Amino acid sequence: MVHSMQTMIDKAALQGAVIEIDTPDKYPINASCPCGERFAVEITIPDLD
């Protein structure tokens, strides 16, 4: 699926289209420890524009 999307984006770019994809600033990950404790981690996503 990712390959198909990249192909469409590449074809659109060749025709001069501008495509913007909004991404979150932080990505939350919920996890649990083998001891039973649950916690959440947020990963900051850098702005690559």
C-alpha beads as a LAMMPS data file, in Angstrom:
LAMMPS data file: protein, C-alpha beads

49 atoms
48 bonds

1 atom types
1 bond types

-500.0 500.0 xlo xhi
-500.0 500.0 ylo yhi
-500.0 500.0 zlo zhi

Masses

1 110.0

Atoms # bond

1 1 1 0.000 0.000 0.000
2 1 1 2.810 2.428 0.864
3 1 1 4.485 1.681 -2.476
4 1 1 1.223 2.414 -4.333
5 1 1 0.761 5.687 -2.478
6 1 1 4.353 6.735 -3.208
7 1 1 3.834 5.947 -6.907
8 1 1 0.727 8.163 -6.999
9 1 1 2.557 10.970 -5.178
10 1 1 5.491 10.723 -7.602
11 1 1 3.176 10.855 -10.646
12 1 1 1.315 13.850 -9.212
13 1 1 4.618 15.634 -8.530
14 1 1 5.681 15.130 -12.150
15 1 1 2.516 16.994 -13.165
16 1 1 3.303 19.868 -10.805
17 1 1 0.884 18.995 -8.017
18 1 1 1.708 20.030 -4.455
19 1 1 0.731 17.473 -1.839
20 1 1 0.713 18.248 1.870
21 1 1 0.284 15.585 4.530
22 1 1 -0.529 16.766 8.027
23 1 1 1.272 14.798 10.718
24 1 1 0.932 15.080 14.481
25 1 1 3.636 16.776 16.566
26 1 1 3.692 13.868 19.004
27 1 1 2.913 10.176 18.617
28 1 1 1.591 8.432 21.743
29 1 1 2.538 4.825 22.492
30 1 1 0.728 2.890 25.209
31 1 1 2.760 0.078 26.734
32 1 1 2.749 -2.329 29.623
33 1 1 5.612 -3.687 31.667
34 1 1 5.964 -7.429 32.378
35 1 1 5.453 -6.483 36.063
36 1 1 1.909 -5.360 35.182
37 1 1 2.494 -1.593 35.278
38 1 1 0.960 0.325 32.348
39 1 1 2.402 3.560 30.984
40 1 1 2.364 5.846 27.950
41 1 1 5.262 7.329 26.043
42 1 1 5.024 10.258 23.628
43 1 1 7.536 10.447 20.803
44 1 1 8.110 13.927 19.395
45 1 1 8.041 13.917 15.590
46 1 1 10.352 16.489 14.013
47 1 1 8.968 18.860 11.378
48 1 1 10.858 17.971 8.212
49 1 1 9.437 20.789 6.044

Bonds

1 1 1 2
2 1 2 3
3 1 3 4
4 1 4 5
5 1 5 6
6 1 6 7
7 1 7 8
8 1 8 9
9 1 9 10
10 1 10 11
11 1 11 12
12 1 12 13
13 1 13 14
14 1 14 15
15 1 15 16
16 1 16 17
17 1 17 18
18 1 18 19
19 1 19 20
20 1 20 21
21 1 21 22
22 1 22 23
23 1 23 24
24 1 24 25
25 1 25 26
26 1 26 27
27 1 27 28
28 1 28 29
29 1 29 30
30 1 30 31
31 1 31 32
32 1 32 33
33 1 33 34
34 1 34 35
35 1 35 36
36 1 36 37
37 1 37 38
38 1 38 39
39 1 39 40
40 1 40 41
41 1 41 42
42 1 42 43
43 1 43 44
44 1 44 45
45 1 45 46
46 1 46 47
47 1 47 48
48 1 48 49
